[in-house]
Amino acid sequence: MLFTMMLALAAQPAGEKLYGNWAVTCDNVARCEATALQPAGRDVDSYREMRLSREPGPTGMMNIEFWPAARLTGLVDILIDDRLLTTATQRGDTVRVNGATAEGLARAMASGRVLTLRSNRQVVATVSLIGSAAMLRHIDDQQGRADGVTALVARGRRPASWVPASQPLPRIAALRPPRTATRPLSASALRGLPGLAGCRPGGMTTGYHRLDSRTTLAMIPCVAGATNTQHLAFLVRDGRATPARFDRTPDDQGAAGVVGITNYEWSNGELVSSVRNNTGDCGNAHIWVWDGERFRQTLSNELGACWRGGVWLTSYRADPIWR
């Protein structure tokens, strides 16, 4: 069976909403992130990336971050429709405002057309605000702020205490891998595994990673592409391999429950996958940990708005409890 490599990247991932030139996602505990996209029909823009985020709960903190293409020095002016709203300082490659200042900037964005960054009286970045009001209203709705004093757009008289309290992240048992050597499967054992009939590994090698004292993860190459490569995930116990199990849908799942992981990495107990389109501006990335029986997801970042740039948005988080 040949696994699909690109996962229909043009489709929006679950939870992502598009409003004009903005994409927004709220995760499993109602933390919301939004990113400015390239305006439709334009090939280039003078900003690199921008992200707006707000924590859940009555006192949820707001952050707005810019990553201009140019490295700036000194104060950076932030304007909306040529009106100065605030100033910030670039630290490293990031211009950041947070708290009450970020809330005020977000509210002004909702009624504006263009946000501009200016340094030394020179415009260094512009961001289209088309759709920002609907994006901010979506955040208000998802966090239970509508008709309240903490809302960004849908403001009303309800007190901050009316906003649902923030919830803790799910806690997941996770095992650190032992530092013992792994043993590869024999060629005959590999040939007998399900799901390999349509694979074209293109010279890739099988990866073996110890999970616990009894179990080894075998990542068997299946498809090698220009941008993405895919391995099939198997668990090896007592010389016998079975398809690995996952709590949340991974990149691809085929016949007999065999899971395909794209562009996988293994690091100190974390299995990482990432899928990108040819230009790298959209796709998804996930992290799983091993709990002794199956892989449990701890992070998911994704952006489904292809060809328009932007920061990948967090759609799921969990806390691994290592032992």
C-alpha positions, 0 to 999 in steps of 0.5 A: 500500500502506498501512503499519501504524502501530502495529506491534502495540505490545502485543506484546513486542519480541524479547528482552523478558521480563515477570516480574510487575511487571518487564520486562527485556531484555539487549542484543547484548553481554549488558548487561541492563536492567530497569524497574518497571512499573505494578502490574496494575489500578492507574491511578496510582502514587507513583513515576514511573520506575525502571531497574536495569542491570548490565554484563556480565563478571566485574566488571560494574557494577550501577546502580539509578536512580529518577525520583520524581514529586516533586523531593527535597532532601537524603538519600533513604532506600531501604527494602524492606518498611519496613527501611532498606537505604541512603540516596542523594541526588537529583541533578537529577531522579535518585536513583541507587545503584551498585556494591556498594550497588546489588548489595546492594539488588538482592539484598534486592529479590529477597526483598521485596514493596515498595520505598519511597523516603522523604524527610524521613520522608515516603514519596515513592515505592513500587515493587512487587517482585512478579516481581523475583526472577525478573527478577534470575535472568534477568539472572544466566542471560543474563550467565553468572553462575548458580551463581557468587559474582557472581550476584544470586539464583542464587548459588553457589561458582563464582568471578568468573573463571568469568563470560564476559568482556564483548565489545566493541560491533560497529563500523560504518562511518558517513559524515558527510553533506556540506553540499551542497544537495539537489534534489527529485524531480519530481512525475512521478518521485514518482508512479512510485515503488512502495509509494505507492498506499495512502498518505494523506500528510495534507499532509506534505511530502517530506524530502530529506537528502544522504547522500554526494556521490552519494546523497540520502535522500528521505523520502516521506510516506505516513500521518499519524496522531494520534500517529504519522506515517510516511514511505517511505525512498528513495535518489536517485542520478542522478535515479532513486529506489530503496527504501533498504536497512537491515541490521536490520528497520525499522518496517515493510517492504512490497511491493518492499522499500519501508521505512516509517519512523515519526516520523522525524528526521534529524540530522548523519548519523543517521536516527531513528525512534520509534513510541509508543502513544497515551499514549507509555508503550510503543513503540520507537526506533531510530537508523541511520547510512549506510555508503555502501550501506545504513543500519546500526542503532546503537541500539534502545530498546523497551518492549512492556508497554503501559499499565503505564509504565516506562523503554524498555530498550536491546536493541541497540547498535553503535559508529559509526566516522565518516568 
